[in-house]
Amino acid sequence: MACPRTPRSACGTKLVKRSLRVKVQSQRADLSGARSMDEVYERLALQAWDKARHLQQPSKMFIGIAGTPGSGKSTAAFKVADKINKAAGAEGRSPAIVVQMDGFHLYKKQLDAMPNRDEAYARRGAHWTFDAERFVQAVRTLKQQGQHSLPSFDHAVGDPVENDILIHAQHRVVLIEGLYVLLDEPPWDAIKELMDESWFVDADIEAALERVIQRQVANGAPHKEAAHRVATNDRVNAELVYKSRARADLVLPYLPLAER
């Protein structure tokens, strides 16, 4: 499958300054007075669970969480899910589950078959290196049927793991996180319409990309190599992803919330 080339941008471009206040667009959520991200996660979890628990099965509450590389979107998803499950613990249930977009990476054998193979590997993580149509269909099927098995991603192997995330009737809140959950380009744009709520984790781009570099270094990559990859790939992705911020129902700050 041939893929479009994504225009590159200057590596030194500063995108935005950090926003440390919760900004609500189409939906109002009472997060005023929160002193830490943990409090934000707690309030979001309680609000989500309060809505989801009153839904008739097999209906579920779907929450999409987007953000640039290194913004903390995965942390937000898992923190909120954990707090929902703790809140529901007295009822003997674990109703929240996280689905990561990473499971819909194209397989390496699919990248190998591309005419721009080398670029595909260098840009892995760009929106065109995912099976977006399959991602949309999987979410749609889950929403219709209430149960489904979805892939995860094995970073050690570098490929998806099929049927690794099992979503059952007991799961009432499904948090779907990924870079392109709010992307306003087909077929990605269909995801927004399948969500009950959509959040964007707003982080300082420079700080977020530095976290990506440090993460890669911690995983064994030389610093120079990690910095180059971030400058030529993650930054390009970040610029695209940040444009989707306006589509979110709720824009969340990143740590430290207490700094104003």
C-alpha positions, 0 to 999 in steps of 0.5 A: 500500500502506497502512502502519502508523504507528510510534509516536513517542518523546521525542527526548531519550530516552537508550537505552543506555550504550556497551558496549565488551566483546564479549558473546556469547550463543548462540555463543562466539567468541574475541575476548578480548584484541582491542585495536581493532575492526580486530582484531575484524574480522580474527578474525571474518573468519578464523573465518567463512572457516574455517567457510565454506571447508569447506562443500560447494558450493553451500552458503554461510555467511550472516551477518546484521549489524544495528545502529542508524543510525550504529552502524557495521554497514555498516563491519563488513560491508565490513571483514569481507568485505575481510579474508575476501577477503584471507585467501583471496587466495592461493587466487585467490578473492574468496569474500565479498560484502556485501548491503545491505538498502537495495536493498529500499527501496520505490521513490519511485513506491510511496511516491507511491501511499501514502495517507500519502505525506508521512509515508512520505517523512518516515519513509523508512528506517522498517521499513514503507518497505521491501519486507520480503517481497521481501527475505526471498524474495530471501535465501531464493532465494539460499540455495536456489539458491546464485546470485542477482541482488539490488538495490542502492540509488542514494542520488543518485537515491533508488531501488533499482538492480535486479540490481546485486549478482550473487552466484555460486557462488564467493561462499561468505560472504554478509554481509547488513547492515541495520537490520532484519535481526534485527527480531522482527516479520513478515515481517522475523523470517524473516531470522534463521532464514535466517542461520548467524550474526547479529551486532549492532553495539552503539554508544552511541545518542547518538554513533551518531545524531550521526554520522548528522547529520554524514553528512547535513551532509557531503552538503549538508543544513543542520545544523538540517534534519539534526538534525530528521530524525534526531530525528523519524526515525532516533531512532525507528528506533534505538529499534525496532532496539535491541530486536532486539539480544537476538536476535543470536548475537554483540554487537560493540562499536564503537570505540574498543575500547581504552577500558575 
